[in-house]
Amino acid sequence: MTFGAFAWKNLTRRPVRTLLTAGGVALAVAVAVSLGGFNLGYRRAIAGSIEQLGFQVMVMAKGCPYEAATMMLKGGTGLLYLPEDAHAKIKTDPDIEAITPIFIGIAEKQGASISDAPSSGAFTILSGVDAASFAAMKPWLKFKAGQGYDGGRWFTPGSTDEVVMGFEAAEYEQRKVGDVFYASVTPSGKTDPVMHTFKVTGVLERSGSQDDGTVFLPLKTAQKVFGREGQLTIIGIKLREFNGIRMREFEGRWMGIPEVQVVSLEQVKGALVSLVGTAQTMVAAVAVIAIIVAVIGVINAILMSVYERIGEIGIMKAVGADRGQIFRLIWTETLLVCLAGAAAGCLLAVIAAGATDAALRHLLNIGVTRSLVRITPELLGGAVLGSAVLGLLAGVWPARRAAALHPVEAIRSNE
């Protein structure tokens, strides 16, 4: 019988103790893997969501840029508005490769299927855009085709009753090209909502971004519907050469416009990443404590096993087992407990990854669309390897105690 099989047989003699000890290791590993997955996924999720905005620089009304950027990532409205003539001035800048004006507002959805008459509903995001510049800024946006969809098109610039729906907005409303979309909007300065009827000219394919839940309409129409003619939420800009020097020069040229600020999305990304820095430190501390407690539990369990088997170990040494063999046997038992716990912990982390991601998304609520938890094979392999190393370290003391037992004294102590 090999050392591994013999060690496993010894562990199964006390199944409850072994399960509890391995369970402690499993919980510690699950916490550590989840934390590692969060560290890997969070930065990627932030970067991906910002990239899907399509631009590198935002021009917006003065206020908190990070709060406004988070609202944009969530597909919500800006807190303040800037004058539309700022767009006319800024688009003449020679460093600009592409620019698009955007107005965003919230409307009440009316009806939940293509056959519904107007009735009270939930809320939806209406985004007024210039179709040509917006589509050029986001070339990955494609129209859905097949399964009842004819491909669709962007609305004509001068239309007042045409909209393009994001994938999720169309799915929720059960709308397709040619259907009617109802929206109730309370214009600025008014108290009573006004009903508007639009024709759907296109439905976009799923992009995995905030655009999926948005209904797009012509910029001028959106401004008129919300009673904010001549105002914008943000101006999205892509520079020809994007670096720190160019960004500072561009910012210096246009910060002089009253009530306007220029914000780099790299700054926003850094702010959002640092936003959870304290939380990451606290979770890391919890993970370290859990690992320490698990290691102590392993040492305690193996030591108890050694003391319960003193007589057995004495007989083994009396019939020829040397110190090295006894040491290896106890060491192997410790390693097996840790590896079993690591495997269970990795499995638990993978199974619970979805729930962990949903909980983090609810707590952080910054509008990222990609998964915040990214568990990779390399991360799981590192967790198993780390557990093996900790198991070997935790087994040194119990193994030395067992190996140091004198055969005769060990046998007598068990009488």
Contacts in CASP RR format, 6 or more apart in sequence:
PFRMAT RR
TARGET T0000
AUTHOR 0000-0000-0000
METHOD contacts of the structure
MODEL  1
MTFGAFAWKNLTRRPVRTLLTAGGVALAVAVAVSLGGFNLGYRRAIAGSI
EQLGFQVMVMAKGCPYEAATMMLKGGTGLLYLPEDAHAKIKTDPDIEAIT
PIFIGIAEKQGASISDAPSSGAFTILSGVDAASFAAMKPWLKFKAGQGYD
GGRWFTPGSTDEVVMGFEAAEYEQRKVGDVFYASVTPSGKTDPVMHTFKV
TGVLERSGSQDDGTVFLPLKTAQKVFGREGQLTIIGIKLREFNGIRMREF
EGRWMGIPEVQVVSLEQVKGALVSLVGTAQTMVAAVAVIAIIVAVIGVIN
AILMSVYERIGEIGIMKAVGADRGQIFRLIWTETLLVCLAGAAAGCLLAV
IAAGATDAALRHLLNIGVTRSLVRITPELLGGAVLGSAVLGLLAGVWPAR
RAAALHPVEAIRSNE
1 9 0 8 1.000
3 328 0 8 1.000
3 329 0 8 1.000
3 332 0 8 1.000
4 332 0 8 1.000
4 336 0 8 1.000
6 329 0 8 1.000
7 329 0 8 1.000
7 332 0 8 1.000
7 333 0 8 1.000
7 336 0 8 1.000
8 336 0 8 1.000
10 305 0 8 1.000
10 309 0 8 1.000
10 329 0 8 1.000
10 333 0 8 1.000
11 18 0 8 1.000
11 305 0 8 1.000
11 333 0 8 1.000
11 336 0 8 1.000
11 337 0 8 1.000
12 18 0 8 1.000
14 305 0 8 1.000
17 301 0 8 1.000
17 304 0 8 1.000
17 305 0 8 1.000
18 301 0 8 1.000
18 337 0 8 1.000
20 301 0 8 1.000
21 297 0 8 1.000
21 298 0 8 1.000
21 301 0 8 1.000
21 337 0 8 1.000
22 337 0 8 1.000
22 338 0 8 1.000
22 340 0 8 1.000
22 341 0 8 1.000
22 344 0 8 1.000
23 341 0 8 1.000
23 344 0 8 1.000
24 293 0 8 1.000
24 294 0 8 1.000
24 297 0 8 1.000
24 341 0 8 1.000
25 294 0 8 1.000
25 298 0 8 1.000
25 337 0 8 1.000
25 338 0 8 1.000
25 340 0 8 1.000
25 341 0 8 1.000
25 342 0 8 1.000
25 344 0 8 1.000
25 345 0 8 1.000
25 387 0 8 1.000
26 341 0 8 1.000
26 342 0 8 1.000
26 344 0 8 1.000
26 345 0 8 1.000
26 348 0 8 1.000
27 290 0 8 1.000
27 294 0 8 1.000
27 345 0 8 1.000
27 348 0 8 1.000
28 287 0 8 1.000
28 290 0 8 1.000
28 291 0 8 1.000
28 293 0 8 1.000
28 294 0 8 1.000
29 341 0 8 1.000
29 342 0 8 1.000
29 344 0 8 1.000
29 345 0 8 1.000
29 346 0 8 1.000
29 348 0 8 1.000
29 349 0 8 1.000
29 383 0 8 1.000
29 387 0 8 1.000
30 345 0 8 1.000
30 346 0 8 1.000
30 348 0 8 1.000
30 349 0 8 1.000
30 352 0 8 1.000
31 283 0 8 1.000
31 286 0 8 1.000
31 287 0 8 1.000
31 290 0 8 1.000
32 287 0 8 1.000
32 290 0 8 1.000
32 291 0 8 1.000
32 383 0 8 1.000
33 345 0 8 1.000
33 346 0 8 1.000
33 349 0 8 1.000
33 375 0 8 1.000
33 379 0 8 1.000
33 380 0 8 1.000
33 383 0 8 1.000
34 349 0 8 1.000
34 352 0 8 1.000
34 353 0 8 1.000
34 356 0 8 1.000
34 373 0 8 1.000
34 375 0 8 1.000
35 280 0 8 1.000
35 283 0 8 1.000
35 284 0 8 1.000
35 287 0 8 1.000
36 379 0 8 1.000
37 373 0 8 1.000
37 374 0 8 1.000
37 375 0 8 1.000
37 376 0 8 1.000
37 379 0 8 1.000
38 280 0 8 1.000
38 283 0 8 1.000
38 356 0 8 1.000
38 360 0 8 1.000
38 372 0 8 1.000
38 373 0 8 1.000
39 280 0 8 1.000
40 374 0 8 1.000
40 375 0 8 1.000
40 376 0 8 1.000
40 379 0 8 1.000
41 370 0 8 1.000
41 371 0 8 1.000
41 372 0 8 1.000
41 373 0 8 1.000
41 374 0 8 1.000
42 273 0 8 1.000
42 276 0 8 1.000
42 372 0 8 1.000
43 273 0 8 1.000
44 370 0 8 1.000
44 374 0 8 1.000
45 368 0 8 1.000
45 369 0 8 1.000
45 370 0 8 1.000
45 371 0 8 1.000
45 372 0 8 1.000
46 269 0 8 1.000
46 270 0 8 1.000
46 272 0 8 1.000
46 273 0 8 1.000
46 366 0 8 1.000
46 368 0 8 1.000
47 269 0 8 1.000
48 368 0 8 1.000
48 370 0 8 1.000
49 73 0 8 1.000
49 209 0 8 1.000
49 210 0 8 1.000
49 367 0 8 1.000
49 368 0 8 1.000
49 369 0 8 1.000
49 370 0 8 1.000
50 73 0 8 1.000
50 265 0 8 1.000
50 268 0 8 1.000
50 269 0 8 1.000
52 138 0 8 1.000
52 207 0 8 1.000
52 208 0 8 1.000
52 209 0 8 1.000
52 210 0 8 1.000
52 211 0 8 1.000
52 369 0 8 1.000
53 72 0 8 1.000
53 73 0 8 1.000
53 209 0 8 1.000
53 236 0 8 1.000
53 265 0 8 1.000
54 137 0 8 1.000
54 138 0 8 1.000
54 236 0 8 1.000
54 238 0 8 1.000
55 98 0 8 1.000
55 100 0 8 1.000
55 137 0 8 1.000
55 236 0 8 1.000
55 237 0 8 1.000
55 238 0 8 1.000
55 265 0 8 1.000
56 237 0 8 1.000
56 238 0 8 1.000
56 239 0 8 1.000
56 242 0 8 1.000
56 264 0 8 1.000
56 265 0 8 1.000
56 266 0 8 1.000
57 236 0 8 1.000
57 237 0 8 1.000
57 238 0 8 1.000
57 239 0 8 1.000
57 242 0 8 1.000
57 247 0 8 1.000
57 250 0 8 1.000
57 262 0 8 1.000
57 263 0 8 1.000
57 264 0 8 1.000
57 265 0 8 1.000
58 65 0 8 1.000
58 68 0 8 1.000
58 69 0 8 1.000
58 72 0 8 1.000
58 234 0 8 1.000
58 235 0 8 1.000
58 236 0 8 1.000
58 237 0 8 1.000
58 262 0 8 1.000
58 263 0 8 1.000
58 265 0 8 1.000
58 268 0 8 1.000
59 82 0 8 1.000
59 86 0 8 1.000
59 90 0 8 1.000
59 234 0 8 1.000
59 235 0 8 1.000
59 236 0 8 1.000
59 237 0 8 1.000
59 254 0 8 1.000
59 260 0 8 1.000
59 261 0 8 1.000
59 262 0 8 1.000
59 263 0 8 1.000
60 68 0 8 1.000
60 78 0 8 1.000
60 80 0 8 1.000
60 82 0 8 1.000
60 233 0 8 1.000
60 234 0 8 1.000
60 235 0 8 1.000
60 260 0 8 1.000
60 261 0 8 1.000
60 263 0 8 1.000
61 79 0 8 1.000
61 80 0 8 1.000
61 81 0 8 1.000
61 82 0 8 1.000
61 259 0 8 1.000
61 260 0 8 1.000
61 261 0 8 1.000
62 80 0 8 1.000
62 259 0 8 1.000
62 260 0 8 1.000
62 261 0 8 1.000
63 79 0 8 1.000
63 80 0 8 1.000
63 261 0 8 1.000
64 79 0 8 1.000
65 261 0 8 1.000
65 263 0 8 1.000
65 267 0 8 1.000
65 268 0 8 1.000
66 268 0 8 1.000
66 271 0 8 1.000
66 272 0 8 1.000
67 79 0 8 1.000
68 78 0 8 1.000
68 79 0 8 1.000
68 80 0 8 1.000
68 234 0 8 1.000
68 263 0 8 1.000
69 263 0 8 1.000
69 265 0 8 1.000
69 268 0 8 1.000
69 272 0 8 1.000
70 272 0 8 1.000
70 366 0 8 1.000
70 367 0 8 1.000
71 77 0 8 1.000
71 78 0 8 1.000
71 79 0 8 1.000
72 78 0 8 1.000
72 104 0 8 1.000
72 210 0 8 1.000
72 234 0 8 1.000
73 210 0 8 1.000
73 366 0 8 1.000
73 367 0 8 1.000
73 368 0 8 1.000
74 210 0 8 1.000
74 365 0 8 1.000
74 366 0 8 1.000
74 367 0 8 1.000
75 104 0 8 1.000
75 125 0 8 1.000
75 210 0 8 1.000
75 213 0 8 1.000
75 214 0 8 1.000
75 367 0 8 1.000
76 104 0 8 1.000
76 105 0 8 1.000
76 106 0 8 1.000
76 125 0 8 1.000
76 210 0 8 1.000
77 104 0 8 1.000
77 105 0 8 1.000
77 106 0 8 1.000
77 125 0 8 1.000
77 233 0 8 1.000
78 104 0 8 1.000
78 233 0 8 1.000
78 234 0 8 1.000
81 228 0 8 1.000
81 231 0 8 1.000
81 232 0 8 1.000
81 233 0 8 1.000
82 231 0 8 1.000
82 232 0 8 1.000
82 233 0 8 1.000
82 234 0 8 1.000
82 235 0 8 1.000
82 259 0 8 1.000
82 260 0 8 1.000
83 230 0 8 1.000
83 231 0 8 1.000
83 232 0 8 1.000
83 259 0 8 1.000
84 101 0 8 1.000
84 223 0 8 1.000
84 230 0 8 1.000
84 231 0 8 1.000
84 232 0 8 1.000
85 230 0 8 1.000
86 232 0 8 1.000
86 235 0 8 1.000
86 257 0 8 1.000
86 260 0 8 1.000
87 99 0 8 1.000
87 101 0 8 1.000
87 232 0 8 1.000
87 235 0 8 1.000
89 254 0 8 1.000
89 257 0 8 1.000
90 96 0 8 1.000
90 99 0 8 1.000
90 235 0 8 1.000
90 237 0 8 1.000
90 254 0 8 1.000
90 257 0 8 1.000
91 99 0 8 1.000
93 250 0 8 1.000
93 253 0 8 1.000
93 254 0 8 1.000
95 239 0 8 1.000
95 240 0 8 1.000
95 241 0 8 1.000
95 246 0 8 1.000
95 249 0 8 1.000
95 250 0 8 1.000
96 237 0 8 1.000
96 238 0 8 1.000
96 239 0 8 1.000
96 240 0 8 1.000
97 238 0 8 1.000
97 239 0 8 1.000
97 240 0 8 1.000
98 133 0 8 1.000
98 136 0 8 1.000
98 137 0 8 1.000
98 237 0 8 1.000
98 238 0 8 1.000
99 133 0 8 1.000
99 235 0 8 1.000
99 236 0 8 1.000
99 237 0 8 1.000
99 238 0 8 1.000
100 129 0 8 1.000
100 130 0 8 1.000
100 133 0 8 1.000
100 134 0 8 1.000
100 136 0 8 1.000
100 137 0 8 1.000
100 235 0 8 1.000
100 236 0 8 1.000
101 129 0 8 1.000
101 130 0 8 1.000
101 133 0 8 1.000
101 219 0 8 1.000
101 232 0 8 1.000
101 235 0 8 1.000
101 236 0 8 1.000
102 127 0 8 1.000
102 128 0 8 1.000
102 129 0 8 1.000
102 134 0 8 1.000
102 219 0 8 1.000
102 232 0 8 1.000
102 233 0 8 1.000
102 234 0 8 1.000
102 235 0 8 1.000
102 236 0 8 1.000
103 127 0 8 1.000
103 128 0 8 1.000
103 129 0 8 1.000
103 219 0 8 1.000
103 222 0 8 1.000
103 223 0 8 1.000
103 226 0 8 1.000
103 228 0 8 1.000
103 231 0 8 1.000
103 232 0 8 1.000
103 233 0 8 1.000
104 125 0 8 1.000
104 126 0 8 1.000
104 127 0 8 1.000
104 128 0 8 1.000
104 233 0 8 1.000
104 234 0 8 1.000
105 125 0 8 1.000
105 126 0 8 1.000
105 127 0 8 1.000
105 222 0 8 1.000
105 226 0 8 1.000
105 233 0 8 1.000
106 123 0 8 1.000
106 124 0 8 1.000
106 125 0 8 1.000
106 126 0 8 1.000
107 123 0 8 1.000
107 124 0 8 1.000
107 125 0 8 1.000
107 126 0 8 1.000
107 183 0 8 1.000
107 184 0 8 1.000
107 185 0 8 1.000
107 196 0 8 1.000
107 215 0 8 1.000
107 225 0 8 1.000
108 120 0 8 1.000
108 121 0 8 1.000
108 122 0 8 1.000
108 123 0 8 1.000
108 124 0 8 1.000
108 183 0 8 1.000
108 184 0 8 1.000
108 185 0 8 1.000
108 193 0 8 1.000
109 121 0 8 1.000
109 122 0 8 1.000
109 123 0 8 1.000
109 124 0 8 1.000
109 173 0 8 1.000
109 182 0 8 1.000
109 183 0 8 1.000
110 116 0 8 1.000
110 118 0 8 1.000
110 119 0 8 1.000
110 120 0 8 1.000
110 121 0 8 1.000
110 182 0 8 1.000
110 183 0 8 1.000
110 184 0 8 1.000
110 195 0 8 1.000
111 117 0 8 1.000
111 118 0 8 1.000
111 119 0 8 1.000
111 121 0 8 1.000
111 173 0 8 1.000
111 182 0 8 1.000
112 121 0 8 1.000
112 172 0 8 1.000
112 173 0 8 1.000
112 174 0 8 1.000
113 173 0 8 1.000
113 174 0 8 1.000
114 174 0 8 1.000
114 175 0 8 1.000
114 176 0 8 1.000
114 179 0 8 1.000
114 180 0 8 1.000
116 182 0 8 1.000
118 182 0 8 1.000
118 184 0 8 1.000
118 195 0 8 1.000
124 169 0 8 1.000
124 183 0 8 1.000
124 213 0 8 1.000
124 215 0 8 1.000
125 169 0 8 1.000
125 213 0 8 1.000
125 214 0 8 1.000
125 215 0 8 1.000
126 183 0 8 1.000
126 185 0 8 1.000
126 214 0 8 1.000
126 215 0 8 1.000
126 216 0 8 1.000
126 217 0 8 1.000
126 222 0 8 1.000
126 225 0 8 1.000
126 226 0 8 1.000
127 214 0 8 1.000
127 215 0 8 1.000
127 216 0 8 1.000
127 217 0 8 1.000
127 222 0 8 1.000
128 216 0 8 1.000
128 217 0 8 1.000
128 218 0 8 1.000
128 219 0 8 1.000
128 221 0 8 1.000
128 222 0 8 1.000
128 223 0 8 1.000
129 216 0 8 1.000
129 217 0 8 1.000
129 218 0 8 1.000
129 219 0 8 1.000
130 157 0 8 1.000
130 218 0 8 1.000
130 219 0 8 1.000
131 154 0 8 1.000
131 155 0 8 1.000
131 157 0 8 1.000
131 216 0 8 1.000
131 218 0 8 1.000
132 157 0 8 1.000
134 216 0 8 1.000
135 141 0 8 1.000
135 154 0 8 1.000
137 236 0 8 1.000
137 238 0 8 1.000
138 211 0 8 1.000
140 207 0 8 1.000
141 204 0 8 1.000
141 205 0 8 1.000
141 207 0 8 1.000
141 211 0 8 1.000
142 204 0 8 1.000
142 205 0 8 1.000
143 149 0 8 1.000
143 151 0 8 1.000
143 152 0 8 1.000
143 153 0 8 1.000
143 202 0 8 1.000
143 203 0 8 1.000
143 204 0 8 1.000
143 205 0 8 1.000
144 151 0 8 1.000
144 152 0 8 1.000
144 167 0 8 1.000
144 170 0 8 1.000
144 202 0 8 1.000
144 203 0 8 1.000
144 204 0 8 1.000
144 205 0 8 1.000
145 151 0 8 1.000
145 152 0 8 1.000
148 176 0 8 1.000
149 176 0 8 1.000
149 177 0 8 1.000
149 202 0 8 1.000
149 203 0 8 1.000
150 177 0 8 1.000
151 177 0 8 1.000
151 202 0 8 1.000
151 203 0 8 1.000
152 177 0 8 1.000
152 201 0 8 1.000
152 202 0 8 1.000
152 203 0 8 1.000
153 201 0 8 1.000
153 202 0 8 1.000
154 164 0 8 1.000
154 201 0 8 1.000
154 202 0 8 1.000
155 162 0 8 1.000
155 163 0 8 1.000
155 164 0 8 1.000
155 201 0 8 1.000
155 216 0 8 1.000
155 217 0 8 1.000
155 218 0 8 1.000
156 162 0 8 1.000
156 218 0 8 1.000
157 218 0 8 1.000
158 218 0 8 1.000
158 220 0 8 1.000
158 221 0 8 1.000
159 218 0 8 1.000
159 221 0 8 1.000
160 218 0 8 1.000
160 221 0 8 1.000
160 224 0 8 1.000
161 197 0 8 1.000
161 198 0 8 1.000
161 199 0 8 1.000
162 198 0 8 1.000
162 199 0 8 1.000
162 200 0 8 1.000
162 201 0 8 1.000
162 217 0 8 1.000
162 218 0 8 1.000
163 181 0 8 1.000
163 198 0 8 1.000
163 199 0 8 1.000
163 200 0 8 1.000
163 201 0 8 1.000
163 215 0 8 1.000
163 216 0 8 1.000
163 217 0 8 1.000
164 200 0 8 1.000
164 201 0 8 1.000
164 202 0 8 1.000
164 203 0 8 1.000
164 204 0 8 1.000
164 215 0 8 1.000
164 216 0 8 1.000
164 217 0 8 1.000
165 173 0 8 1.000
165 175 0 8 1.000
165 181 0 8 1.000
165 200 0 8 1.000
165 202 0 8 1.000
165 203 0 8 1.000
165 204 0 8 1.000
165 215 0 8 1.000
165 216 0 8 1.000
166 203 0 8 1.000
166 204 0 8 1.000
166 211 0 8 1.000
166 212 0 8 1.000
166 213 0 8 1.000
166 214 0 8 1.000
166 215 0 8 1.000
166 216 0 8 1.000
167 203 0 8 1.000
167 204 0 8 1.000
167 205 0 8 1.000
167 206 0 8 1.000
167 207 0 8 1.000
167 212 0 8 1.000
167 213 0 8 1.000
168 206 0 8 1.000
168 212 0 8 1.000
168 213 0 8 1.000
169 175 0 8 1.000
169 212 0 8 1.000
169 213 0 8 1.000
169 214 0 8 1.000
169 215 0 8 1.000
170 176 0 8 1.000
170 200 0 8 1.000
170 203 0 8 1.000
170 204 0 8 1.000
172 213 0 8 1.000
173 181 0 8 1.000
175 181 0 8 1.000
175 200 0 8 1.000
175 203 0 8 1.000
176 200 0 8 1.000
176 203 0 8 1.000
177 200 0 8 1.000
177 201 0 8 1.000
177 202 0 8 1.000
177 203 0 8 1.000
178 199 0 8 1.000
178 200 0 8 1.000
178 201 0 8 1.000
179 199 0 8 1.000
179 200 0 8 1.000
180 197 0 8 1.000
180 198 0 8 1.000
180 199 0 8 1.000
180 200 0 8 1.000
181 197 0 8 1.000
181 198 0 8 1.000
181 199 0 8 1.000
181 200 0 8 1.000
181 215 0 8 1.000
182 195 0 8 1.000
182 196 0 8 1.000
182 197 0 8 1.000
182 198 0 8 1.000
183 195 0 8 1.000
183 196 0 8 1.000
183 198 0 8 1.000
183 215 0 8 1.000
183 225 0 8 1.000
184 193 0 8 1.000
184 194 0 8 1.000
184 195 0 8 1.000
184 196 0 8 1.000
185 193 0 8 1.000
185 194 0 8 1.000
185 196 0 8 1.000
185 225 0 8 1.000
185 226 0 8 1.000
186 192 0 8 1.000
186 193 0 8 1.000
186 194 0 8 1.000
187 194 0 8 1.000
187 225 0 8 1.000
187 226 0 8 1.000
187 227 0 8 1.000
188 226 0 8 1.000
188 227 0 8 1.000
188 228 0 8 1.000
189 227 0 8 1.000
190 227 0 8 1.000
194 225 0 8 1.000
196 225 0 8 1.000
198 217 0 8 1.000
204 211 0 8 1.000
204 212 0 8 1.000
206 212 0 8 1.000
208 369 0 8 1.000
208 370 0 8 1.000
209 369 0 8 1.000
210 367 0 8 1.000
210 369 0 8 1.000
212 369 0 8 1.000
217 225 0 8 1.000
220 229 0 8 1.000
223 229 0 8 1.000
223 230 0 8 1.000
223 231 0 8 1.000
239 246 0 8 1.000
239 247 0 8 1.000
239 250 0 8 1.000
244 264 0 8 1.000
247 264 0 8 1.000
247 266 0 8 1.000
250 262 0 8 1.000
251 262 0 8 1.000
251 264 0 8 1.000
252 262 0 8 1.000
254 260 0 8 1.000
254 262 0 8 1.000
255 261 0 8 1.000
255 262 0 8 1.000
272 366 0 8 1.000
275 364 0 8 1.000
275 366 0 8 1.000
276 364 0 8 1.000
291 390 0 8 1.000
295 390 0 8 1.000
295 391 0 8 1.000
295 393 0 8 1.000
295 394 0 8 1.000
298 334 0 8 1.000
298 337 0 8 1.000
298 338 0 8 1.000
298 391 0 8 1.000
298 394 0 8 1.000
298 395 0 8 1.000
299 394 0 8 1.000
299 395 0 8 1.000
299 397 0 8 1.000
299 398 0 8 1.000
301 337 0 8 1.000
302 330 0 8 1.000
302 333 0 8 1.000
302 334 0 8 1.000
302 337 0 8 1.000
302 394 0 8 1.000
302 395 0 8 1.000
302 398 0 8 1.000
303 397 0 8 1.000
303 398 0 8 1.000
303 401 0 8 1.000
305 333 0 8 1.000
305 398 0 8 1.000
306 313 0 8 1.000
306 330 0 8 1.000
306 398 0 8 1.000
306 401 0 8 1.000
306 402 0 8 1.000
310 405 0 8 1.000
310 410 0 8 1.000
310 413 0 8 1.000
310 414 0 8 1.000
311 410 0 8 1.000
311 411 0 8 1.000
311 413 0 8 1.000
311 414 0 8 1.000
312 414 0 8 1.000
313 326 0 8 1.000
313 402 0 8 1.000
313 405 0 8 1.000
313 410 0 8 1.000
314 405 0 8 1.000
314 407 0 8 1.000
314 410 0 8 1.000
314 411 0 8 1.000
315 407 0 8 1.000
315 411 0 8 1.000
316 325 0 8 1.000
316 326 0 8 1.000
317 326 0 8 1.000
317 405 0 8 1.000
317 407 0 8 1.000
317 410 0 8 1.000
318 407 0 8 1.000
318 408 0 8 1.000
318 411 0 8 1.000
323 403 0 8 1.000
323 404 0 8 1.000
324 403 0 8 1.000
326 399 0 8 1.000
326 402 0 8 1.000
326 403 0 8 1.000
326 405 0 8 1.000
327 399 0 8 1.000
327 400 0 8 1.000
327 402 0 8 1.000
327 403 0 8 1.000
328 399 0 8 1.000
329 399 0 8 1.000
329 402 0 8 1.000
330 395 0 8 1.000
330 398 0 8 1.000
330 399 0 8 1.000
330 402 0 8 1.000
330 403 0 8 1.000
331 392 0 8 1.000
331 395 0 8 1.000
331 396 0 8 1.000
331 399 0 8 1.000
334 391 0 8 1.000
334 392 0 8 1.000
334 394 0 8 1.000
334 395 0 8 1.000
334 398 0 8 1.000
334 399 0 8 1.000
335 388 0 8 1.000
335 391 0 8 1.000
335 392 0 8 1.000
335 395 0 8 1.000
337 391 0 8 1.000
338 387 0 8 1.000
338 388 0 8 1.000
338 390 0 8 1.000
338 391 0 8 1.000
338 394 0 8 1.000
339 384 0 8 1.000
339 387 0 8 1.000
339 388 0 8 1.000
341 387 0 8 1.000
342 383 0 8 1.000
342 384 0 8 1.000
342 386 0 8 1.000
342 387 0 8 1.000
342 388 0 8 1.000
343 384 0 8 1.000
345 383 0 8 1.000
346 380 0 8 1.000
346 381 0 8 1.000
346 383 0 8 1.000
346 384 0 8 1.000
349 356 0 8 1.000
349 375 0 8 1.000
349 380 0 8 1.000
349 383 0 8 1.000
350 375 0 8 1.000
350 380 0 8 1.000
353 371 0 8 1.000
353 373 0 8 1.000
353 375 0 8 1.000
354 371 0 8 1.000
354 373 0 8 1.000
356 373 0 8 1.000
357 371 0 8 1.000
357 372 0 8 1.000
357 373 0 8 1.000
360 372 0 8 1.000
360 373 0 8 1.000
361 367 0 8 1.000
361 368 0 8 1.000
361 372 0 8 1.000
364 372 0 8 1.000
END
